[in-house]
Amino acid sequence: MILYTYGENNQAIWWQKNQPKLYDFKNLSIFSLGYSATQALAQLADRSIKLTITIQDGEVWVSSDSANLEIKPQQLM
């Protein structure tokens, strides 16, 4: 299972609180998405959204007709 966390200032608090319990799950990977990246991704959303997504070397590239966005997830676990 893969879990992605996001948010402005609450990711670190959530991680500190839950980290000890989550290490018991051997099939769990957790990634953190930066706040600015998720805000930029939200700006791409519209009624006729068409995205191209490329994942390479741990980086995610999202492209639409109007913009390109690079997201670098940080692996927490």
C-alpha positions as CSV (number, residue, x, y, z in Angstrom):
1,M,0.0,0.0,0.0
2,I,1.2,3.5,-0.7
3,L,0.0,6.5,1.3
4,Y,0.6,10.1,0.1
5,T,0.4,12.9,2.6
6,Y,-0.2,16.5,1.8
7,G,-1.2,19.8,3.4
8,E,0.4,23.0,4.5
9,N,1.7,22.7,8.1
10,N,0.1,19.5,9.3
11,Q,2.2,16.8,7.6
12,A,5.1,16.9,10.1
13,I,2.8,16.8,13.1
14,W,0.9,13.9,11.6
15,W,4.1,12.0,10.9
16,Q,5.6,12.6,14.4
17,K,2.3,11.4,16.0
18,N,1.8,8.2,13.8
19,Q,5.3,7.2,12.8
20,P,5.9,4.6,15.6
21,K,2.6,2.8,14.9
22,L,3.1,2.8,11.1
23,Y,6.4,0.9,11.2
24,D,4.5,-2.2,12.1
25,F,3.1,-2.4,8.6
26,K,5.7,-4.0,6.4
27,N,3.9,-3.5,3.1
28,L,3.3,0.3,3.6
29,S,5.2,3.1,1.9
30,I,4.5,6.7,2.8
31,F,5.4,9.7,0.6
32,S,5.0,13.4,1.4
33,L,3.9,15.9,-1.3
34,G,5.0,19.5,-0.8
35,Y,2.3,22.1,-0.2
36,S,3.4,24.3,-3.1
37,A,3.3,21.3,-5.5
38,T,-0.2,20.3,-4.5
39,Q,-1.4,23.8,-4.7
40,A,0.0,24.1,-8.3
41,L,-1.6,20.7,-9.1
42,A,-5.0,22.0,-7.9
43,Q,-4.6,25.0,-10.2
44,L,-4.5,22.6,-13.2
45,A,-8.0,21.3,-12.5
46,D,-10.8,22.4,-14.8
47,R,-13.9,21.0,-16.5
48,S,-12.0,19.4,-19.4
49,I,-8.8,18.4,-17.6
50,K,-6.4,16.3,-19.6
51,L,-3.1,15.5,-18.0
52,T,0.0,13.7,-19.1
53,I,2.0,12.2,-16.2
54,T,5.5,10.9,-16.4
55,I,7.3,9.3,-13.5
56,Q,11.0,8.8,-13.7
57,D,13.8,8.5,-11.1
58,G,11.4,9.4,-8.2
59,E,10.2,12.6,-9.9
60,V,6.7,13.2,-11.2
61,W,6.0,15.5,-14.2
62,V,2.5,16.6,-14.8
63,S,1.6,18.4,-18.0
64,S,-1.6,20.0,-19.2
65,D,-2.4,22.2,-22.2
66,S,-1.6,25.3,-20.1
67,A,1.2,24.3,-17.7
68,N,4.0,21.8,-16.7
69,L,4.6,20.9,-13.1
70,E,7.4,18.9,-11.4
71,I,6.6,17.2,-8.1
72,K,9.3,15.5,-6.0
73,P,7.7,13.3,-3.4
74,Q,9.7,12.8,-0.3
75,Q,9.7,9.2,1.0
76,L,9.0,9.1,4.7
77,M,8.8,5.3,5.0
